[in-house]
Structures are given as C-alpha cells and as structure tokens.
Amino acid sequence: MEHTYQYSWIIPLVPLPVPMLIGVGLLFFPTATKNLRRMWAFISILLLSIVMIFSIDLSIEQIDRTSIYQSLKSWTITSDFAFEFGYFIDPLTSIMSILITTVGIQVLIYSDNYMSHDQGYLRFFAYMSFFNASMLGLVTSSNFLQIYIFWELVGMCSYLLIGFWFTRPIAAGACQKAFVTNRVGDFGLLLGILGLYWLTGSFEFRDLFEILNNLIYNNEVNLLFVTLCAFLLFAGPVAKSAQFPLHVWLPDAMEGPTPISALIHAATMVAAGIFLVARLLPLFIVIPYAMNLISLIGIITVFLGATLALAQQDIKRGLAYSTMSQLGYMMLALGMGSYRAALFHLITHAYSKALLFLGSGSIIHSMEAIVGYFPDKSQNMVLMGGLRKHVPITKTAFLLGTLSLCGIPPLACFWSKDEILNDTWLYSPIFATIAFFTAGLTAFYMFRIYLLTFEGPFNFCFQNYSGKKSNSLYSISLWGKEEPKPIQKKFHLVALLTMNNNKRASFFAKKTHRIASTVTNTPFINIFPFGAAKTFCYPHESDNTILFVMLGLVLFPLFVGAIGIPLNQEVIDSDILSKLLTPSLNLLHQNSTHFVDWYEVLKNPTLSVSITYFGILLAYFLYKPFYSSLHNWNILNFFAQRGPKRILWDKILNFLYDWSYNRAYIDAFYTRSLTEGIRGLSELTHLFDRRVIDGITNGVGITSFFVGEGIKYLGGSRISFYLLLYLFSVLLFLIFLFFFFFK
C-alpha cells in the first residue's frame, strides 16, 4: 500500500503532456499536428484512463485498510515563512479522482465525435486535458496555497472553455460573466486563507485544523474574527458551485460546447466548491455560525434553482438550473453535518447530470441537421417535440437520467437525495418542508423538459421569409449590450392547456406550415408551397460513438446507488461508501454503529417518492400534448371559467412565469446596481478627470500663454519706461504695506 501511495503524485501530472505537446506541435509543426488530430484524442483518453485505474486501486486499498497518506516537499523556507508542496490522499481524494476520471473519459470520447467538425478541435482537447489535470491537482492538494493555485487554474480553464467560440459576442460575454463572478468569490477565499494563516501560522490542512481547534477550545482567539475568516472561505465555494447569490454565471455558461457543459456540471468546476467545503468541514464544524450559513445558503439555492427551471425554454438552461438546485442539496447536507449524504449525492448526481447533458447534446446535434447552428432554435424545447420517434436511443437514455434525478427508486439519485431529505427533518422542519416541496418541483420541471422534447408532434414549423435574421427567444447574457435585443415570448400555462397545436405554433411565428400526417420519414422534403424552395429533414439519431457513450453512462444511474446500500443488515455503515469514508467520518466524529431497521428504510422514502410522483403526474397533465382529449377535465373547466377565481389564477401563473423566465430578476438587479452603476461611476470619474484635473492643468497652461502674450507687448526697448514701471510697482507695494500695518 505504501508503495502505491508513493506514486500518487502522478495523478495530476499524467494528463499534462497532451496540452503541452499540442501547443508545441501547433507552434512548430502545425500541418502535421492538425493532420494527426485524432491521435491526440486517443492519447488524452488513454492517459486519463491510466489515472482512473490508479484512482480505483487507491480506493480499493483505502476500503481494505482505511488510511490517510500525505507527502510533502519543501518549496520555500525562510526564517519567517515555510511553504511545502505535496499531495494528500484520503477517501475524499479517491472519490473525487474516480468521479473526475470516469466522467472525463466519457466526455472525451463523446467530444471526439461531437467536435469533429470544429476547426478548434485540437484547441478543445488541449483545454479539456488541462482542465482535468487542474481539477485532479485541486483534489490532491495538501495545503491552502496549493489548492488556491489549482482553484484558479480550474477557473481559467472554465473561462477558456465557456468562451471556446469566442468570435460569438454572446459566448465572449458569458465567459467574462463567469470570470468576473468567480473573482468575487475567489477574492473572499484568498482573504480567508490569509486570515487563517495569520491565526495559525500554517497552510497545511491537518496542522491548521488542529491548531485552530486548540485555540478555540482554550479561548485564545477572537471567535468573531475566526467566524469572519470562515465566511470568507465559504465565498469561494459559493461562486464556484453557483450558490445564491453568485449563481448568475451558471446558465450563461451554456454558451460553451455541450461536452463542456457536461464536464462543468458533473465532475469539475461546480463539484470543486462542494469538494472544498467537504475538505474544510472539520474547520467549519467548530464554528456554529458558519454551519448555519452553509445550510441557509444551501436551502435558498435548492428552492431558487428549482423555481428558475420551471419556465426555461432552452434545454441546456433548464438543466443548468437543475444543477444549481441539486448543488444546493449537497451544500444543505454539508451545512447540517451530513458529510456522507452530501458526497453520496455528489456522486449520483454527477453521473445522472452527465448523462442528461450528453443526451441534450445528441438532441441539439440532431436539431442542427435541420435548422443549422442557431441555438435559439436547435436548443429551444418548444420547437422540438415528437423526437422519441426519431431518436429512440437518446430518448431512453435521457428518460433514465430524468427518472434518476427526480429520485425514482431504485435509481441512483433516489438513495442519496432521500438520505438528505430524511436528515433535514432532524435539522429543521422548515428546511425539510422546503426541501420536500423542491423535490416535487424537480420532478415537475424535469418531466416538463422530457415531455416538451420527446412527446407530441414535431413542432419546428416556422421560417422567416423576409430574409431578416430572427430574434432570439431568450436572453443569453445580461453583461454588456446585446445585438439584437431579445424579445421575450410569453407562453401562458392556461393558453398552453386550452389552445390547439396550430394556435400554439402561432405564438412563435407569423407563418406556420405543418408537415402533413401522411408524410413519411423522408430525408428531405419540400414543405413550403410558395417562395424560394425550402427543404426539411427529420431529426436523426447521433453517430455510434455518441450513442455508445450515453449507453455506457446509463449504467451508472442504474447501479451506482448500490454503493450507499448497506450490505449487512445488522450495521448501517456496512455499505461501500461508508467503508471508504471511515477515516473522514472518524475525523468528523460521525461514525455510525447503530443497527438497520428495514421497516424505517422502506417507510422513510414514502413521502418523498409520493411528492415526486405527484410532480410527474402534474407535468404529464399540463404538458402531455393531448389537448383535444383533455377538454372535459375538471382542471380545464376550472381554468376556462370566468370570474374572480380565474383572474386570481391568471395573476398567480403570470407571476410564477415571469419570476422563472426572468431569472427571479436577480440578473437584472445586478445589471442595474453593479454593471450600470460601475459604468456610471466610471463615466463620472472620467468627467472629473477631464473637466477638473485636466482643466486645472490646461488652465494653468492657457493662463501662462495669455500672461506671456500680454507682457510681450509691454516691452519697447526703452529704459525710461522700464524704470517708470518699476517705480510704479514699488509704490503700489509700499502703499499695500502701509495700509496693512497702519490701518
């Protein structure tokens, strides 16, 4: 075992040769490097597979021997400061390494096909490999300074990947928004690190925890200052894991390629914040106010993310807000001290969300075959529908990911989410009520996404005959100007229920041409009876490589939940996850030894599963496109009736829709108060500099010029005139002195 641990330093270094060699190759041998570009994808996958095998081996050894290993090398040593660079291997490191590598390999294989048409193929794989290396370096770091270095490298890679298509103004604005928002949290993280170093004199995690605990126990430190440092440390994970109020960058990050969205939302950037809070939990747990803040931010994010996902039309944005809500569950669990439940949900959610994002990429890829690369059309769920007939494999994979994320037993997320929900009852009934209600919202908006995408008729049925570029149907970024300005298209729920398909389509286009029911699945069909000849093709299934990756990922939501199921009916910590986390649980004083009550195990999920099924049924009744057969339902009669109830219901639905569609107005608030405020302050400062600072300088110069010009005409080369002027000046001076002293 010791021999294996000694070589753990290779974990973050193995993927590094790929970006280095690609960079050197493009610099010195560009033609040969581009011709062999598929080779670099194979090398990237191979190297990350080596890291995955090594990480699995470490995890197996930790399950058998439950140990922690740390190796340090001196980097800088002075009389006042010592910095050691090393690596730290514990259960949390092993879990995160396996998660990063398994998801990363699937995304790399997927990207080889998905990005094959892109001119930036090599640049994409260089960024991806460096991203994985940075994240692996982050999870193996042994001290605060080292983790901060890799923390910033992860942020840099996310900036490059979100803005991968940097020639598009929207993508450039999205990566800048992510960069600026994360700088706010990272500055707080840096201040917290420096504050704790000032208190303890150490950057090493284990030494710092021990010293700080002794200081607090002996009352030798200002508890208010320690709490402030903890709050500042928490600011970093708040930004990185898209927690309220620094969550605004996450939906705009969808402007990057879809494989990047899968990697960011599953195993890298957003997982980094959860990882850091879990790593620092021994520090937070001795500061009650810090734990209260973590749980409060978590529950707010849980509810906010779910409500903002309700009315999103872009499929990737809907999944992005879903990620935000699920990260809130993890943060809530950490704030309650449920270390095991948080990590369990991190694992199950990562695989389910990776499957959903890669499935959405397959859907977008098939839609682009029809509409071209126009995200406002190829990613708009309202323009999809009926895809289950054309992409059955993608539909099956997406459905399994949806069921898992909703918490349907026995899929993976059911076990982890239910554990968090049960812990909330012991922590706070108010938090538990919100968490259970949000579980129903999760089921509702996830099945809304599924039904709008795969069920009913195929809804892409509009073209702009004027030749003008159509406006976007949703807001991409609120940072900077947008050209053209997006037009919000309201889609009222009552109208959705009562109008027929043709009326529904008219909300989005002036001219509509539907495909006749007799048309077969012909590759290209002319469906426009007038004007220039137009062609249309049905969506089609993605290539085998993409389908292979999705089918491989399907296995994880089906079986990864088994790692949290007790293998022995007598003790609850007999499951694989608890065995792996034993050293960490001992460190947190949470080792469980009580017996399993299978009656409680079966009874506890009843409420959460019932709420989940209710959310699914509600989504089915509202979005299943059988409008003509639903007119006799009581719910529609209630919607259709006139009177105060109908008016009140309309107001409620309008408010909910506006709240969700406009992102709870948080982005607009930041735009008005921060973006426009800073711009106004800059313009005011510029005006002060131009009118006052430059005005004084220019005024002195102009005054000197006119004085010089005036004096120039006083000289006439006559000594008598000079003497007269001199005597006159002396006389005036004497008169001034006389009146000043003898007044």
Number of C-alpha atoms within 10 A of each C-alpha: 11 7 7 11 18 13 10 21 17 15 22 23 16 19 28 19 17 22 23 13 14 20 17 13 15 15 11 10 12 13 12 11 20 17 9 11 17 15 11 21 21 13 14 24 20 15 20 25 18 15 24 23 14 20 22 16 15 23 24 14 16 22 18 10 14 17 17 14 12 16 15 14 10 10 10 10 10 7 5 6 9 13 18 18 16 18 26 20 22 22 24 20 23 24 22 25 28 23 22 25 27 19 21 29 20 23 26 23 19 24 24 22 15 23 17 13 9 11 10 13 19 24 17 21 22 23 19 27 26 22 29 26 25 26 28 27 25 29 28 26 25 23 23 20 18 20 19 18 14 21 24 16 19 25 21 16 20 26 21 22 26 27 25 21 17 17 9 11 15 23 23 20 24 26 27 19 22 26 18 13 20 24 17 15 20 25 15 20 24 18 17 23 20 18 19 21 15 11 17 17 16 21 22 21 17 15 14 20 21 13 15 19 16 13 16 15 11 9 10 10 14 11 13 11 13 21 18 16 23 26 20 21 28 24 24 28 27 28 26 29 27 31 29 21 13 21 22 22 22 26 24 23 30 25 27 22 19 25 26 26 27 30 28 24 27 27 28 30 24 23 26 22 24 23 23 19 22 24 17 17 21 20 22 26 17 16 18 11 16 23 21 16 15 24 24 19 18 29 28 20 26 30 23 22 31 28 25 26 30 23 23 25 21 24 24 27 22 23 25 26 27 26 27 28 29 28 29 33 29 30 32 31 28 26 28 23 23 21 23 23 25 27 23 25 26 27 25 28 28 28 28 29 29 27 33 26 26 30 27 23 25 26 26 25 22 22 26 17 15 18 16 12 14 14 16 19 23 23 24 23 25 21 22 25 21 18 26 19 18 17 18 14 18 26 23 16 22 26 21 20 29 24 23 26 29 28 25 20 16 15 24 32 30 24 25 26 29 23 22 25 25 16 18 22 15 11 15 11 11 11 20 19 14 16 26 22 17 25 28 23 26 30 28 27 27 25 24 25 27 22 24 25 26 24 20 19 20 22 21 24 19 17 16 11 11 7 7 7 9 14 13 18 18 18 17 20 23 18 17 13 11 14 10 10 11 14 11 13 12 14 16 14 16 17 13 16 23 18 13 14 17 13 13 17 21 13 11 17 13 11 12 16 15 16 18 8 7 6 8 10 13 9 11 12 15 11 16 16 9 7 7 8 9 13 12 18 16 19 23 20 20 21 14 11 15 24 19 16 20 26 16 13 23 22 16 20 28 19 13 19 23 18 19 23 18 17 14 12 14 14 15 19 24 19 17 16 22 24 19 26 26 23 21 23 18 11 12 16 10 14 16 14 11 10 12 16 13 11 8 9 11 9 10 15 20 12 12 22 21 13 21 25 18 16 24 22 16 19 21 17 15 20 21 18 21 16 17 12 8 17 14 9 10 10 13 16 13 12 18 15 11 10 8 9 12 15 13 11 14 16 12 12 15 17 12 17 22 17 17 20 22 18 22 17 13 16 17 15 12 15 16 12 11 12 16 15 13 13 11 12 12 12 12 12 12 13 13 13 13 12 13 13 13 13 13 13 11 13 13 11 12 12 11 12 11 11 11 11 11 11 9 10 8 11 11 9 8 8 10 9 13 14 11 11 13 11 12 12 12 12 12 11 11 12 11 11 12 11 9 9 7 6 6
